Amino acid sequence: MPRLTKSAPKKAKKDRMHDEMHKFKEGKLKSSSGGKVTNPKQAVAIGLSESGQSKKKRKRGAKK
């Protein structure tokens, strides 16, 4: 599946994130190197990246 852009509808982004987390829970999510993902934080990062939500800019002065 191709990655979504920032301008994609919010529902599409939400659905993509849901699909990626579902793959993780089934044990079918793979990293870019081809290894199985076992860390939930890594799964969230992959899901955000695939759904185009990792590209959001933080407001100036916001905490990390």
C-alpha positions, 0 to 999 in steps of 0.5 A: 500500500502506498503511503498517504499524504498530509492532505489525505482525508482524516478518515483514511489516515485513521483507517490506515493507522487501524490497519497497521496496528491490526497487523501488529497484533496479528504478528504480521507487521514487518519493519523496512528491513523485513524483520517482524515488529515486536515493540508496540512503540515501533508499531505506532511509529510505523503506523503514523509514518504510513498514515502521513501523521508523523509529518505534523509540525508541533506548535512553537514552544510545545513540549515533546 
